[in-house]
Amino acid sequence: MTQEHTPSTLCCGSACSSISSPPPPAPHSHAAHSHAAHSHAEHSHGAHGPDCCAPAAAAQPGATASPQPGTRFRITAMDCAAEESEIRHALASVPGIRGLGFQLGARTLAIDAPADVLPAALAAIRKAGFDPEPLDAASVAAATPADGLLRLGAALALAVGAEVVAFFAPDTQAFRALGMGVAATAIGLAGFSTYRKGLAALRQGRLNINALMTVAVTGAFLIGQWPEAAMVMALYAVAELIEARAVDRARNAIQGLLALAPDTAEVRQADGRWAVVPCADVPLGATVRVKPGARIPLDGTVAAGTSAVNQAPVTGESIPVDKGVGDAVFAGTINDTGLLEVTVTAAASNTTLARIIHAVEQAQGARAPTQQFVDRFAAVYTPAVFAAALLVAVLAPWALGWGWMEALYKALVLLVIACPCALVIATPVTVVSALASAARRGILIKGGVHLEGAHRLRAVALDKTGTITEGRPRLVAQEVLATTAPTAQVLGWAAALAGHSDHPVSRAIAQGLHDTAGTAAAQAGPAVQGFTALAGRGVQGQVDGRTLVLGNHRLIEERGLCSPALEARLAAHEQQGRTVTLLADGTEVLAVLAVADTIKPSSREAVAQLRALGVATVMLTGDNATTARTIAHEAGLDEARGNLLPEDKLAAIEALQARHGAHVAMVGDGINDAPALARADIGFAMGGAGTDTAMEAADVVIMNDDLRRIPEVIRLSRHTRGVLVQNIAIALGIKAVFLVLAVAGNASMWMAVFADMGASLIVVANGLRLLRGARA
C-alpha cells in the first residue's frame, strides 16, 4: 500500500490540521529526484512516533501536483497527523488498497482501491473510531460546523455552572447529582470528539493527546473532582480552537496570494469583440486585454502595447518592470500604466502564481529535521510520563504517605501537564511561517529541510552568466581609429554589418550603436550589399561602396592588419573580460568594439553580504579563465574557476564539499547547471519565474534575478533556527516547572491545562513573528 508522508506523529487536535497534509506526490523531474535522493539522504523520514504504522516516504518538494486518484471521503474527526496515522494503521490490514491521499486541512481522504474493496476499508475506518462520509460539494463547503462556537460556548458556560454549584450549593446528594449532571453535559459538549478518538486510541494501545485527556478527565470525574474535570475539558477545547485559528494564519498566509489573480478576463472573440470570460475557461493562445490599473489574469506574453508592471506578488520586487511586445507577464501582477494585449501561455490552474502557492503548500507538509527530532522525542516522552503518572498513583501512598485520592489526583494533573501539544506544534508553525514569509518576498523554499539547512552553509558556488552577470552581452566600449572618415559614419558601417548577423555579439553591437547618442548614421542604417558570413571569424559586406569586415582578432591577424599598438588595445580589453570585435577595410582597422556580459548591480552587494555572514564564494563558469578571474575580481568573489564543462562543475562542488564539510550551495539557472545543483547540499535556481525546469530542479527558487536573495535566505534560516530553539526551550521549560509543582502538590488541574495551552499559544505566537518579514 502506498503511504504518504506524515508531518508529525503526536499532536493536539484541530490545530494540527492547519499545518499538515502535504498534497499528493506526483511525477517530477529527474534532476529533482536525483537531488532529493543524493543530497539529503541524511534527512530520513523513517523515524516516527508511536502513532505511525510504518515509515512514510516524503512527498517530493517541487513536484507539480496531480489530483490524487480514488474515491474521496470526508472524515470530520480527522484533524491531526495522529488521526491520519491511526487510519493508516487501521487500513494496513485491508488488502487491495493501492494508495491513500490525506488532506488534513480539508479533513478528506482519497482511497485508491477497487469498488469491492471500499466497504472493507470503510468498515476498518469506522472500527478505529472515525465516521467517513462520501464527499460532495456541500460537505466540502461545510469544512467547519456552523454550531461549533455555540457548542463550545455552551460547554464553557456549563463548566462555570458546575463550579458554582460545587462552591455555593449545599453539600447534599441532590446538589451533588445536579452538579455532576451539569459537569457531564459540559464534558460531553466540549469533549465528545476527544473522547471518541481517545477511546479508540486506548483500545489499540496507542498513547496520544486524546488518550491522555480522556484518562485525565475521566479519572478526575470519578474521584469527585467533577467541576475541575468539566472546566479542564472546556478550556482545552476552547484553547485548541484559539490555537487552530492562530496556526491558520501561518498556513494561510500564502493563500492570500490567490486573491491577487482575477476570476475573469477580457478575451478577444473570433469576431474581434471583447467578452468577459472566467479565467478557468480561457484557452491557451487566447488574447486577453488588461487595462491600466488592473491585475493581469493569466500568464502570457505581451502581444501589443507597453506598460510598467508591478511584479511584487511573484518576484517580491516593489519597483515596476517595463514590459513590451514579447515580454513575459504573470498572473496576479499589476498593470500600472498602459493598455496591454497578452497572449495566454498557461491555464489558470498552472500559472506561475498558482505553482508557487502549490509548491509552498507541499513544502509546508514536509518534515524539517527539528520536527523529526521532536517526533522521536515525543515517541519516548509521552509513554514515559504516562508511566511516571502511574507510579505516582500506585507507589506514592506507600513511599510518601499520601492518601490514595491525593496520589491519584496528582497523577492526573501530571497527565494533563505532560501533554506534548506545545512541543509538537512548536516546529511546524515556525517553519510554515518562515516558508510563507519567504514566498511573499519572491523566494520559494521547497521544504523545512532546505530552510533549516541554509543556516549551515559555509560556501556558495555561483554560475556566471545570468547569475552574477546579466546574461545579455552589451556594447561597453567603442573606439574609432580611422582618420579618413567621420566617426559617425564609421560607427554606421559597423552597425549596418552587425545588424545583418544573428550572432549574440553582433546583435549587442548593433543595439549598442543604435542606442548611442549622436550616431545618426547608425540609426539611418546604410545599405549592405554582398553580405557574407565568415565562419568562426565574423562577417563581410559592401557598405557605401567600400568592402568591410567585422570580425574577431583572428580575422584581423589573417588579413595582416595587426600592429603592436592594436595588440596592446586588444589585450587591455581582454583582461577586463570583454569580447573584442574589429571593423576593418582592406588596408586598416577602422574601429574597435568591445562587448561584455555586465555584472548585475546587486551582485557586488550580495557577495559582500555573504562574506559578512562568513560564507565563501566561488564562481564556476564555462568562460575562459581570464574572463572568470576578471568578473570574480569585479564582483568581490573569493575564487573563480573557468573553462568548466557541466561534469567539471560537478567535480568542483564535490571538492568544495570536502573542503567545507558538506555545507555547500550551488546557484545557477536550474537547467545547464543541473548536475551541480543536484550534487550541492542546497540548489538555488535564479530567475525561476515561469521556468518549470528551474522550479523542479532546485531546492530554492529565486523568482527574480536578485542575487541578494541568497544571503537573505541564510539570514532567514538562522532566524528560524533561533526561533525553533526558543520554542522547544519554552515548551520543555514550562513543562518541567509545572511537573515539579504538580509533584510538590502546588499545581491543580486548572493550572495544568493553562500551563499546557499557554505554552502552546506562546510557541505559536513566537513562530508567527516570522510572518512580519512577509508584511514588510
C-alpha positions in Angstrom: 0.0 0.0 0.0 1.4 3.4 -1.0 1.9 5.6 2.0 2.4 9.3 2.1 4.4 11.5 4.4 3.1 12.3 7.9 4.4 15.6 9.1 4.0 14.9 12.8 3.1 11.9 14.9 1.6 13.2 18.0 -0.2 16.5 18.4 -3.0 18.4 19.8 -6.1 18.2 17.6 -7.6 20.6 15.2 -4.7 23.0 15.4 -2.6 20.5 13.6 -4.9 20.3 10.6 -3.6 23.8 9.8 0.0 22.7 9.4 -0.2 19.2 8.0 -1.5 17.5 4.9 1.0 17.7 2.1 -0.5 17.5 -1.4 -0.3 14.1 -3.1 3.0 13.3 -4.7 3.3 13.5 -8.4 5.9 12.7 -11.1 8.8 15.1 -11.0 11.9 15.8 -13.0 14.9 13.6 -12.9 17.0 16.4 -11.6 14.7 16.9 -8.7 14.6 13.2 -7.9 18.3 12.8 -8.1 18.8 15.8 -5.8 16.4 14.6 -3.2 18.0 11.1 -3.2 21.5 12.2 -3.3 21.8 15.4 -1.4 19.5 14.8 1.6 19.7 11.2 2.3 20.7 12.1 5.8 17.2 13.5 6.5 15.5 10.2 6.7 11.7 10.2 7.0 11.5 6.8 8.6 11.6 7.9 12.2 8.1 8.2 13.5 6.4 8.4 16.8 4.1 5.8 18.3 1.1 6.8 16.2 2.7 5.9 12.9 2.1 2.5 11.4 5.1 2.4 9.1 7.8 4.6 7.8 6.4 7.0 5.3 8.0 8.5 2.2 8.2 12.2 1.9 6.4 14.0 -0.8 8.9 15.3 -3.2 9.3 19.1 -2.9 9.0 21.0 -6.1 6.9 18.4 -7.9 3.9 19.5 -9.9 0.8 18.3 -8.3 -1.7 15.9 -9.9 -5.1 15.0 -8.5 -5.0 12.1 -6.1 -6.8 9.1 -7.7 -9.5 7.3 -5.8 -12.8 7.9 -4.1 -12.8 10.8 -1.6 -14.4 10.8 1.8 -14.8 13.5 4.5 -13.8 12.4 8.0 -14.8 15.2 10.4 -12.8 13.8 13.4 -9.6 13.5 11.3 -7.9 16.8 12.1 -4.3 15.8 13.1 -1.4 13.6 11.9 -2.1 11.3 14.8 -5.6 10.6 13.4 -4.1 10.1 9.9 -1.6 7.6 11.4 -4.4 5.7 13.2 -6.4 5.5 9.9 -3.3 4.2 8.1 -2.9 1.6 10.8 -6.5 0.6 10.5 -6.2 0.2 6.7 -2.9 -1.6 6.7 -4.6 -4.9 7.0 -7.1 -4.3 4.2 -5.8 -5.9 1.0 -6.2 -4.3 -2.4 -5.7 -0.7 -1.4 -3.4 1.0 -4.0 -2.9 4.3 -2.3 -4.2 6.9 0.2 -4.4 10.6 -0.2 -4.8 12.6 3.0 -5.8 16.3 3.1 -5.9 17.1 6.8 -6.7 20.8 6.3 -9.9 19.8 4.4 -10.3 16.6 6.5 -10.7 14.5 3.4 -9.3 11.1 2.4 -9.0 9.7 -1.1 -8.9 5.9 -1.2 -7.5 4.4 -4.4 -8.9 0.9 -4.4 -11.3 -1.3 -6.4 -15.0 -0.8 -5.7 -15.3 -4.2 -4.0 -12.5 -3.2 -1.5 -14.1 0.1 -0.4 -16.7 -1.4 2.0 -14.0 -3.3 3.9 -11.8 -0.1 4.0 -14.7 2.0 5.4 -15.5 -0.7 8.0 -11.9 -0.6 9.2 -12.0 3.2 9.5 -15.3 3.1 11.5 -13.8 0.4 13.8 -10.9 2.8 14.5 -13.5 5.4 15.8 -13.9 7.6 12.7 -17.0 8.2 10.5 -16.2 8.6 6.8 -18.8 10.2 4.6 -18.9 10.4 0.8 -17.5 13.8 -0.3 -19.8 16.1 -2.2 -19.8 19.9 -2.9 -22.0 20.5 0.2 -19.7 18.7 2.5 -16.6 20.5 1.1 -18.2 23.8 1.9 -19.1 22.7 5.4 -15.5 22.3 6.5 -16.3 23.7 10.0 -19.7 23.1 11.6 -21.6 26.3 12.0 -22.6 25.4 15.6 -19.0 24.8 16.7 -18.6 28.1 18.5 -22.0 27.9 20.1 -21.4 24.4 21.3 -18.1 25.4 22.9 -19.6 28.5 24.4 -22.4 26.4 26.0 -19.8 23.9 27.3 -17.8 26.6 28.9 -21.0 28.1 30.5 -22.0 24.8 31.9 -18.5 24.2 33.3 -18.7 27.5 35.1 -22.1 26.4 36.3 -20.7 23.2 37.7 -18.0 25.2 39.6 -20.8 27.5 41.0 -22.8 24.5 42.2 -19.8 22.9 43.8 -18.8 26.2 45.6 -22.1 27.7 46.7 -24.7 24.9 46.8 -25.2 22.9 50.0 -23.3 19.7 50.1 -26.2 17.4 49.7 -26.8 14.4 47.5 -29.3 16.2 45.3 -27.0 19.2 44.6 -24.0 16.8 44.0 -26.1 14.9 41.5 -27.1 18.2 39.8 -23.5 19.4 39.7 -22.3 16.1 38.3 -25.0 16.2 35.6 -24.1 19.8 34.6 -20.4 18.8 34.5 -21.0 15.7 32.5 -23.0 17.7 30.0 -20.2 20.2 29.7 -17.7 17.4 29.2 -19.9 15.8 26.5 -20.3 19.1 24.6 -16.7 20.1 24.7 -15.0 16.7 24.6 -17.2 14.3 22.5 -14.6 14.2 19.7 -11.7 14.0 22.1 -13.4 11.1 23.9 -14.2 9.2 20.7 -10.7 9.4 19.4 -9.1 8.8 22.8 -11.1 5.6 23.5 -10.2 4.3 20.0 -6.5 5.0 20.7 -6.7 3.3 24.1 -8.4 0.2 22.5 -5.5 0.0 20.1 -2.9 0.5 22.9 -1.8 3.9 21.4 -1.0 6.9 23.6 -1.8 10.3 22.1 -3.1 13.6 23.4 -6.7 12.4 23.1 -5.9 9.3 25.1 -4.2 11.4 27.8 -7.1 13.9 28.1 -9.6 11.0 28.1 -7.9 9.3 31.0 -7.3 12.5 33.0 -10.8 14.0 32.7 -12.5 10.7 33.4 -10.3 10.0 36.4 -10.9 13.4 37.8 -14.7 13.0 37.4 -14.6 9.6 39.1 -12.6 10.7 42.2 -15.1 13.5 42.8 -13.3 16.4 41.1 -16.1 16.8 38.5 -16.1 20.7 38.5 -12.4 20.6 37.5 -12.9 17.8 35.0 -15.6 19.9 33.2 -13.6 23.1 33.3 -10.4 21.3 32.0 -12.2 19.8 29.1 -14.0 23.0 28.2 -10.8 25.1 28.5 -8.9 22.5 26.5 -11.5 22.7 23.6 -11.6 26.5 23.6 -7.8 26.9 23.7 -7.5 24.3 21.0 -9.8 26.3 18.8 -7.8 29.5 19.5 -4.6 27.7 18.7 -6.0 26.4 15.5 -7.0 29.9 14.4 -3.6 31.2 15.2 -1.8 28.4 13.2 -4.2 29.0 10.3 -2.6 32.4 10.0 0.7 30.8 9.2 -0.6 28.2 6.8 -3.0 30.6 5.0 -0.5 33.5 4.7 0.5 32.3 1.3 -3.1 31.6 0.3 -3.7 35.4 0.3 -1.8 35.4 -3.0 -4.7 33.5 -4.6 -6.9 36.5 -4.3 -4.5 38.5 -6.4 -5.4 36.8 -9.6 -8.7 38.0 -11.1 -11.5 35.4 -11.6 -12.4 36.8 -15.1 -10.5 38.1 -18.1 -11.4 40.2 -21.2 -10.9 37.8 -24.1 -10.9 38.6 -27.8 -13.5 36.6 -29.6 -13.4 35.3 -33.2 -15.4 38.3 -34.5 -13.0 40.7 -32.9 -15.2 41.8 -30.0 -14.1 41.6 -26.3 -16.0 39.4 -23.8 -15.6 38.8 -20.1 -14.8 35.1 -19.6 -14.0 33.1 -16.4 -10.2 32.6 -16.2 -10.7 28.9 -15.9 -12.3 28.8 -19.3 -9.7 30.8 -21.2 -7.8 28.5 -23.6 -4.1 28.7 -24.3 -3.2 31.0 -27.2 -6.2 33.3 -26.5 -5.6 37.1 -26.4 -6.7 38.9 -23.2 -6.8 42.7 -22.7 -5.6 44.3 -19.5 -6.4 47.9 -18.8 -4.2 50.2 -16.8 -4.6 49.7 -13.0 -6.0 46.1 -13.5 -4.4 42.9 -12.5 -3.1 40.5 -15.2 -5.4 37.5 -15.1 -3.2 34.8 -16.6 0.4 34.1 -17.6 1.3 35.2 -21.1 3.5 37.2 -23.4 2.7 40.8 -24.4 1.2 40.9 -28.0 0.6 44.6 -28.2 1.2 47.7 -26.0 3.8 48.8 -23.5 3.4 49.3 -19.8 5.1 49.2 -16.4 4.1 46.1 -14.4 4.3 45.7 -10.7 5.5 42.1 -10.2 5.8 42.1 -6.4 3.3 39.2 -5.9 5.6 36.9 -7.9 9.1 38.2 -7.6 8.9 40.3 -4.5 10.2 43.4 -6.3 8.3 46.6 -5.5 9.8 48.5 -8.4 7.6 48.1 -11.6 9.2 46.5 -14.6 8.8 47.9 -18.1 7.1 45.4 -20.4 6.8 45.5 -24.2 5.9 43.2 -27.1 7.4 39.7 -26.5 8.0 40.1 -22.8 6.5 37.6 -20.3 3.9 38.7 -17.7 2.5 36.8 -14.8 -1.0 36.3 -13.3 -1.7 38.4 -10.3 0.8 41.2 -11.2 -0.5 44.8 -11.7 -0.5 46.6 -15.0 0.3 50.1 -13.9 0.3 52.5 -16.9 -0.6 51.3 -20.4 -3.1 49.1 -22.1 -1.7 45.6 -22.8 -2.9 42.7 -25.0 -1.5 39.4 -23.8 -1.3 36.0 -25.4 -2.1 33.4 -22.8 0.6 30.8 -22.3 -0.7 28.9 -19.2 -4.0 27.8 -17.9 -5.5 29.3 -14.8 -4.5 26.3 -12.7 -0.9 26.3 -13.9 0.1 29.9 -13.7 3.4 30.8 -12.1 1.5 32.2 -9.1 -0.6 29.0 -8.7 2.5 26.9 -8.9 4.3 29.0 -6.3 1.3 28.6 -3.9 1.2 24.9 -4.5 4.9 24.4 -4.1 4.8 26.2 -0.8 1.8 24.1 0.3 3.9 21.0 -0.5 6.8 22.4 1.4 4.6 23.0 4.5 3.9 19.3 4.6 7.5 18.2 4.6 9.0 17.5 8.0 12.0 19.6 8.9 15.0 18.0 10.7 13.9 19.6 14.0 10.4 18.1 13.6 12.0 14.7 13.1 13.8 15.2 16.4 10.7 16.3 18.2 8.8 13.3 16.8 11.4 10.9 18.1 11.5 12.7 21.5 7.7 12.6 21.7 7.7 8.9 21.0 9.6 8.3 24.2 8.4 11.3 26.2 4.6 10.6 26.3 4.8 6.9 27.4 7.5 7.8 29.9 5.3 10.5 31.5 2.2 8.2 31.4 4.3 5.6 33.3 5.5 8.2 35.8 1.9 9.2 36.5 1.0 5.6 37.1 3.9 5.2 39.5 2.8 8.3 41.4 -0.7 6.9 41.7 0.4 3.5 42.9 3.6 4.0 44.8 3.3 7.5 46.3 0.8 6.3 49.1 3.4 3.7 50.2 6.6 5.7 49.7 5.5 9.2 50.7 2.4 8.6 52.9 0.0 10.3 50.6 -3.7 9.4 50.5 -4.9 7.4 47.6 -7.1 10.1 46.3 -4.4 12.7 46.7 -1.9 10.5 44.8 -4.4 9.8 42.1 -5.3 13.5 41.7 -1.6 14.4 41.3 -1.1 11.7 38.8 -4.0 13.0 36.7 -2.5 16.5 36.9 0.8 15.1 35.6 -1.1 13.6 32.6 -2.6 17.0 31.7 0.7 18.8 32.1 2.6 16.1 30.2 0.6 16.8 27.0 3.2 17.2 24.3 1.0 19.6 22.3 3.2 22.7 22.7 6.4 20.7 21.9 4.9 19.1 18.8 3.4 22.2 17.4 6.5 24.4 18.1 8.3 23.4 14.9 5.6 23.2 12.2 4.2 26.7 12.9 7.6 28.2 12.9 8.7 26.5 9.6 5.4 27.3 7.9 5.6 31.0 8.9 9.2 31.2 7.5 8.2 29.5 4.3 5.2 31.8 3.8 7.3 34.9 4.6 9.9 33.9 2.1 7.4 33.1 -0.6 5.8 36.5 -0.3 9.2 38.1 -0.9 9.8 36.1 -4.1 11.8 33.2 -2.5 10.4 29.7 -3.0 11.9 27.3 -0.4 10.8 23.8 -1.0 10.6 22.4 2.5 11.8 22.8 6.0 14.8 20.6 5.3 16.2 23.2 3.0 15.1 26.1 5.2 16.9 24.7 8.2 19.9 23.5 6.2 20.7 27.0 4.9 22.0 28.2 8.3 24.8 25.7 8.0 26.1 26.8 4.6 29.8 27.6 4.5 30.4 28.1 0.8 28.2 29.2 -2.2 29.2 28.3 -5.8 27.8 30.6 -8.4 27.4 30.3 -12.2 28.4 33.4 -14.1 26.0 34.0 -16.9 22.6 35.1 -15.7 23.5 34.7 -12.1 26.4 37.1 -11.4 26.1 38.8 -14.7 23.0 40.0 -16.7 23.3 37.1 -19.2 22.9 39.6 -22.1 26.0 40.9 -23.9 26.2 44.6 -24.1 28.4 47.0 -26.0 30.6 48.5 -23.3 33.4 50.3 -25.3 33.9 51.7 -28.8 36.9 53.4 -30.3 37.2 54.7 -33.8 40.8 54.5 -35.3 40.1 55.6 -38.8 41.5 59.0 -39.9 39.9 59.1 -43.3 36.1 59.0 -42.4 33.9 60.7 -39.8 33.4 58.9 -36.5 29.6 58.7 -37.0 30.0 57.2 -40.5 32.4 54.5 -39.3 30.1 53.5 -36.5 27.2 53.5 -39.0 29.1 51.0 -41.1 29.7 48.8 -38.1 26.0 49.0 -37.1 24.9 48.1 -40.6 27.1 45.0 -40.8 26.3 43.9 -37.3 22.5 44.3 -38.0 22.7 41.7 -40.7 24.1 39.0 -38.3 22.1 36.9 -35.8 25.2 36.3 -33.6 24.6 37.5 -30.0 27.8 39.6 -30.1 26.7 41.2 -33.4 23.3 41.9 -32.0 24.7 43.5 -28.9 26.9 45.8 -31.1 24.0 46.8 -33.4 21.8 47.6 -30.4 24.5 49.4 -28.6 25.4 51.6 -31.6 21.8 52.3 -32.3 21.2 53.5 -28.7 24.4 55.6 -28.6 23.6 59.3 -28.8 24.9 61.2 -31.8 25.2 58.2 -34.2 22.7 59.3 -36.7 24.3 57.3 -39.4 23.9 54.1 -37.3 20.3 54.9 -36.8 19.8 55.6 -40.6 21.1 52.2 -41.5 23.2 52.3 -44.7 22.5 49.6 -47.2 24.7 46.5 -47.2 25.5 44.5 -50.4 27.2 41.2 -50.8 26.8 40.3 -47.1 28.8 37.1 -46.3 29.3 35.3 -43.0 32.9 34.2 -42.3 32.6 31.1 -40.1 34.3 31.5 -36.8 35.6 34.8 -37.7 32.9 37.4 -38.5 31.1 38.9 -41.4 31.9 40.8 -44.7 29.9 43.1 -46.9 30.0 46.3 -49.1 28.8 49.5 -47.5 28.8 52.8 -49.2 31.0 51.2 -51.9 33.6 50.0 -49.5 34.4 46.3 -48.7 34.4 46.0 -45.0 34.8 43.1 -42.5 33.5 43.0 -38.9 35.2 40.2 -37.1 37.4 38.9 -34.3 41.1 39.1 -33.6 41.9 36.0 -35.7 40.3 37.5 -38.8 42.3 40.7 -38.5 45.6 38.7 -38.0 44.8 36.6 -41.0 44.4 39.8 -43.1 47.8 41.1 -41.8 46.3 44.2 -40.2 47.5 43.8 -36.7 50.1 46.0 -35.1 51.8 46.2 -31.7 49.6 49.2 -30.7 46.5 47.3 -31.7 47.6 44.2 -29.9 48.0 46.3 -26.7 44.5 47.7 -27.1 43.0 44.2 -27.5 44.9 42.8 -24.5 43.6 45.6 -22.3 40.0 44.8 -23.2 40.5 41.0 -22.9 42.0 41.4 -19.4 38.7 43.1 -18.5 36.7 40.0 -19.6 35.5 41.7 -22.8 34.9 40.1 -26.3 36.5 42.4 -28.9 35.2 42.9 -32.5 37.1 44.9 -35.1 35.8 46.8 -38.2 38.4 47.0 -41.0 38.7 47.6 -44.7 41.4 46.2 -46.9 44.1 48.5 -45.5 43.5 49.4 -41.9 41.4 48.7 -38.8 38.7 51.4 -38.6 37.2 50.7 -35.2 37.5 48.6 -32.0 34.2 47.5 -30.4 34.1 45.7 -27.0 31.2 43.6 -25.8 30.8 42.3 -22.3 28.2 40.5 -20.1 27.9 43.1 -17.4 27.7 42.4 -13.7 24.3 42.9 -12.2 24.1 45.9 -9.9 23.0 43.7 -7.0 25.8 41.1 -7.3 28.6 43.0 -5.6 26.3 43.8 -2.6 25.2 40.2 -2.4 28.7 38.9 -2.4 29.6 41.4 0.3 26.7 40.2 2.4 27.7 36.6 2.0 31.2 37.4 3.1 29.8 39.2 6.2 27.9 36.1 7.0 31.1 34.0 6.9 30.2 32.3 3.6 32.9 31.7 1.0 32.0 32.5 -2.6 33.3 30.7 -5.7 32.4 31.3 -9.4 32.1 28.2 -11.7 31.8 29.1 -15.4 32.4 27.7 -18.8 34.0 31.0 -19.9 37.8 31.4 -20.3 39.9 31.7 -17.1 40.8 35.3 -17.8 37.2 36.4 -18.1 36.3 34.4 -15.0 39.1 36.0 -12.9 38.1 39.5 -14.1 34.4 39.1 -13.3 35.2 37.5 -10.0 37.5 40.4 -9.0 34.9 43.0 -10.0 32.2 41.2 -8.0 34.4 40.6 -5.0 34.3 36.8 -5.2 36.9 34.7 -3.2 37.7 32.3 -6.1 36.9 31.7 -9.8 37.3 28.7 -12.0 36.9 28.9 -15.7 36.7 26.6 -18.8 34.4 24.2 -16.9 32.0 21.7 -18.5 28.9 20.5 -16.6 30.9 17.5 -15.3 33.7 19.8 -14.2 31.3 21.9 -12.2 30.0 18.7 -10.5 33.6 17.8 -9.5 34.1 21.4 -8.3 31.1 21.1 -6.0 32.4 17.8 -4.6 35.8 19.4 -3.9 34.1 22.3 -2.1 32.1 19.9 0.0 35.2 18.0 1.0 36.8 21.4 2.0 33.8 22.9 3.8 32.3 19.9 5.5 29.4 19.2 3.0 27.7 22.6 3.6 27.8 23.9 0.0 25.2 25.6 -2.1 25.1 25.9 -5.9 23.4 28.9 -7.6 22.5 28.5 -11.3 19.7 28.6 -13.8 18.3 25.1 -12.9 18.9 23.7 -16.4 22.5 23.9 -17.7 23.8 23.6 -14.1 21.5 20.6 -13.2 24.4 18.2 -12.2 25.9 20.7 -9.9 22.6 21.8 -8.5 21.7 18.2 -7.8 25.0 17.4 -6.1 25.1 20.6 -3.9 23.6 20.4 -0.4 21.2 23.2 -1.4 20.5 24.2 -5.0 19.4 27.7 -5.8 17.7 28.5 -9.2 17.9 32.1 -10.3 15.2 33.8 -12.3 12.7 31.0 -11.8 9.5 33.0 -12.8 7.8 31.0 -15.4 10.5 28.3 -15.7 9.2 24.8 -15.0 12.6 23.1 -15.1 14.1 25.6 -12.7 11.3 25.3 -10.2 11.6 21.5 -10.3 15.4 21.1 -10.2 16.3 23.4 -7.4 15.6 23.4 -3.6 15.2 27.2 -3.5 13.9 29.3 -6.4 14.6 33.0 -6.5 11.7 34.4 -8.5 13.7 37.3 -9.7 17.4 37.7 -10.7 18.4 39.4 -7.5 21.4 37.6 -6.0 20.9 39.4 -2.7 18.1 36.8 -2.0 20.8 34.2 -1.3 22.1 35.9 1.9 18.5 36.7 2.8 17.7 33.0 2.8 20.7 32.3 5.0 19.6 35.1 7.5 16.1 33.8 7.4 17.3 30.2 8.1 19.4 31.4 11.1 16.5 33.4 12.5 14.2 30.4 12.1 16.7 28.2 13.8 16.8 30.6 16.7 13.0 30.7 17.0 12.9 26.9 16.8 15.4 26.6 19.7 13.4 29.2 21.7 10.1 27.3 21.1 11.5 24.0 22.2 13.1 25.5 25.3 9.8 27.3 26.2 7.7 24.2 25.7 10.0 21.9 27.8 10.8 24.6 30.4 7.1 25.3 31.2 6.5 21.5 31.3 9.4 21.0 33.7 8.3 23.8 36.1 4.8 22.6 36.4 5.8 18.9 36.7 7.8 19.9 39.8 4.9 21.9 41.1 2.5 19.1 40.5 4.6 16.5 42.3 5.0 19.0 45.2 1.3 19.4 45.4 1.2 23.1 44.3 -0.5 22.6 40.9 -4.1 21.9 40.2 -5.7 20.6 37.0 -6.7 24.2 36.2 -3.1 25.2 36.4 -2.1 22.2 34.4 -4.4 22.9 31.5 -3.5 26.6 31.5 0.2 25.7 31.5 -0.3 23.3 28.6 -2.4 25.5 26.4 -0.4 28.6 27.5 2.8 27.0 26.3 1.2 26.1 23.0 -0.1 29.7 22.4 3.3 31.1 23.4 5.2 29.0 20.9 2.6 29.7 18.2 2.8 33.4 18.7 6.6 33.2 18.7 6.6 31.3 15.4 4.2 33.7 13.8 6.7 36.5 14.3 8.4 35.3 11.2 5.4 36.5 9.2 6.3 40.1 9.9 9.0 40.0 7.3 6.4 39.0 4.7 4.3 42.0 5.6 7.3 44.3 5.3 
